Structures are given as C-alpha cells and as structure tokens.
Amino acid sequence: MIVYRVGKTRYAQDLTGEGARLHGGRWNHKLTACIYTAESRSLATLEYTVNTNIEDIPRSLSITTYEIPDDGILYVRISELPGNWKEAPAPSATKDFGTRLLKEADYPVIRFPSTIIPYEFNYILNPLHPNSDDFQIVDIRDFVYDVRIKRV
C-alpha cells in the first residue's frame, strides 16, 4: 500500500516519528512516536493545511511517499472512536485512544478516518512496532505549497 506525508524537507526521510513524539497530534500524546500519513497526496495536503498556520509554512516542503505492508493494519471504525473525535483542537480523548493503540503495538499501522473527510483515511505508522522495518520510503519530492488554500 502507498501512503503520503507532507512536511518539512529536513524531516522527509524520518522513519522514527520524532516530530509527533515531540509535539503530539490528534492520535498521540507527546512522547509517543508515530508517523502521520494519508491515503492520497491531496488528503496529506489538506491534513497539513488544517494543522499549520500560514505564517508557519516553510519554504522547504516535501511530499514523502511510503510503501507499507497491506497486512497488519488495524482498521478503526467511526463507531469505535471517542464521541468528540472531530473537535478542534484535538481533545485528550483522541490522544488517549490513539496512544493506547500505539503502545499496545499489536499493529504496525492504524487506519483512522480523516476529520476533514471522514470517508477518506489517514494511516498512522508505529515506528516502535517490531515490523516497522517494513515501512519503506519510495519517493521524496519537493512540494510547493499553494498559499491560495489558506487565504481567507
């Protein structure tokens, strides 16, 4: 399976999940490493957009393409999520839920519905899982962010 991530170029080759470990995210608390990816380039761009202020968008962005195994994916259904899973900023209930799943380490990848388009999916890679060596970066390309997306 192919998944995508938009991020700062200096982290484009990261397979450790250090950024999420340092800053946390919707599905993880700080100090829990993971890599946020999306099923398409466009969803990866939308996810980046809603999580970044326009003044914080760097000039040097990349889109990283990962190949992940098709098996070993935990498919999380909307009915299993905390009731407030779409709230912004991300509530602690979603961080608790995702962190628990990552720490249980039963699956190297967890598929969550996107809060932007709930019938499209994000794939959270668990770099601490024993099978994380199966995650491969297959392409990194410069990505020019079109600021018209963020204009008011």
C-alpha positions as CSV (number, residue, x, y, z in Angstrom):
1,M,0.0,0.0,0.0
2,I,1.2,3.5,-0.8
3,V,0.6,6.4,1.6
4,Y,1.8,10.1,1.7
5,R,3.0,12.7,4.1
6,V,3.6,16.5,3.5
7,G,6.2,18.0,5.8
8,K,9.4,20.0,6.2
9,T,12.1,18.8,3.9
10,R,14.6,18.3,6.7
11,Y,12.3,15.6,8.1
12,A,11.3,14.0,4.8
13,Q,13.4,10.9,5.4
14,D,12.4,10.4,9.0
15,L,11.1,6.9,9.9
16,T,11.4,7.5,13.7
17,G,8.2,9.6,14.3
18,E,10.3,12.1,16.2
19,G,8.1,15.1,15.3
20,A,4.9,13.5,16.6
21,R,6.9,12.3,19.7
22,L,8.0,15.9,20.4
23,H,4.7,17.7,19.6
24,G,1.9,15.2,19.8
25,G,-1.0,15.1,17.5
26,R,-4.7,14.2,17.2
27,W,-4.0,10.5,17.8
28,N,-0.9,10.6,20.1
29,H,0.3,12.3,23.2
30,K,3.8,13.9,23.4
31,L,6.5,11.3,24.0
32,T,4.7,8.7,21.8
33,A,6.3,8.4,18.4
34,C,4.3,7.8,15.2
35,I,4.2,9.0,11.6
36,Y,1.1,10.6,10.3
37,T,0.3,9.7,6.6
38,A,-2.7,9.8,4.3
39,E,-4.1,7.7,1.6
40,S,-3.6,10.3,-1.1
41,R,-1.4,13.3,-1.8
42,S,-4.5,15.6,-1.7
43,L,-5.6,14.4,1.7
44,A,-2.0,14.7,3.0
45,T,-2.1,18.3,1.8
46,L,-5.4,19.0,3.5
47,E,-4.2,17.5,6.7
48,Y,-1.1,19.6,6.6
49,T,-3.2,22.7,5.9
50,V,-5.5,22.3,8.9
51,N,-2.6,21.7,11.2
52,T,-0.3,24.6,10.2
53,N,-0.7,28.3,10.4
54,I,0.0,30.1,7.1
55,E,2.9,32.1,8.7
56,D,4.5,28.8,9.9
57,I,4.6,27.2,6.4
58,P,8.3,26.8,5.5
59,R,9.6,27.4,2.0
60,S,11.2,24.0,2.0
61,L,8.5,21.3,2.0
62,S,8.5,17.8,0.6
63,I,5.9,15.1,0.0
64,T,7.2,11.7,1.0
65,T,5.7,8.5,-0.4
66,Y,5.9,5.4,1.8
67,E,5.2,1.8,1.0
68,I,3.6,0.0,3.9
69,P,2.5,-3.6,4.2
70,D,-1.1,-4.3,3.3
71,D,-1.4,-6.7,6.2
72,G,-1.0,-5.7,9.8
73,I,-3.3,-2.7,9.6
74,L,-5.8,-2.0,12.4
75,Y,-9.0,-0.6,10.8
76,V,-10.7,1.8,13.3
77,R,-14.3,2.5,12.6
78,I,-16.0,5.8,13.4
79,S,-18.3,3.9,15.8
80,E,-15.2,2.9,17.9
81,L,-13.9,6.5,18.2
82,P,-14.5,8.8,21.2
83,G,-17.6,10.9,20.6
84,N,-15.7,14.1,20.3
85,W,-13.1,12.8,17.9
86,K,-13.6,15.6,15.3
87,E,-13.3,18.5,17.7
88,A,-10.5,21.1,17.2
89,P,-8.2,21.4,18.8
90,A,-7.8,17.6,19.2
91,P,-9.3,16.5,22.6
92,S,-7.4,14.5,25.1
93,A,-9.8,11.6,24.5
94,T,-8.5,11.1,21.0
95,K,-4.9,11.4,22.2
96,D,-5.6,8.8,24.9
97,F,-7.3,6.5,22.4
98,G,-4.5,6.6,19.8
99,T,-1.7,6.5,22.3
100,R,-3.2,3.3,23.8
101,L,-3.4,1.7,20.4
102,L,0.2,2.7,19.6
103,K,1.6,1.4,22.9
104,E,-0.2,-1.9,22.6
105,A,1.9,-2.4,19.5
106,D,-0.4,-5.1,18.1
107,Y,-0.4,-3.5,14.7
108,P,2.4,-1.6,12.8
109,V,-0.3,0.7,11.2
110,I,-3.6,2.1,12.4
111,R,-6.1,3.5,9.9
112,F,-8.2,6.3,11.2
113,P,-10.9,8.3,9.4
114,S,-9.9,11.8,8.5
115,T,-11.6,14.6,10.5
116,I,-11.8,16.6,7.3
117,I,-13.3,13.9,5.0
118,P,-14.4,11.1,7.3
119,Y,-14.8,8.7,4.4
120,E,-11.1,9.1,3.5
121,F,-8.3,7.7,5.7
122,N,-5.1,8.6,7.5
123,Y,-2.6,5.8,8.3
124,I,-0.6,6.2,11.5
125,L,2.7,4.3,11.3
126,N,4.1,2.9,14.5
127,P,7.9,3.1,14.3
128,L,8.2,1.2,17.6
129,H,6.4,-1.9,16.3
130,P,8.7,-4.9,15.6
131,N,7.6,-4.9,11.9
132,S,8.3,-1.2,11.4
133,D,11.3,-2.2,9.2
134,D,8.6,-3.0,6.6
135,F,8.0,0.8,6.2
136,Q,9.9,2.0,3.1
137,I,10.3,5.5,1.7
138,V,9.9,5.1,-2.0
139,D,9.9,8.7,-3.2
140,I,10.6,12.2,-1.8
141,R,9.7,15.2,-4.0
142,D,9.9,18.9,-3.4
143,F,6.4,20.3,-2.6
144,V,5.4,23.9,-3.4
145,Y,2.6,24.8,-1.1
146,D,-0.1,26.8,-2.9
147,V,-1.0,29.5,-0.3
148,R,-4.3,30.1,-2.0
149,I,-5.5,27.1,0.0
150,K,-5.0,29.2,3.2
151,R,-6.3,32.5,2.0
152,V,-9.3,33.9,3.8
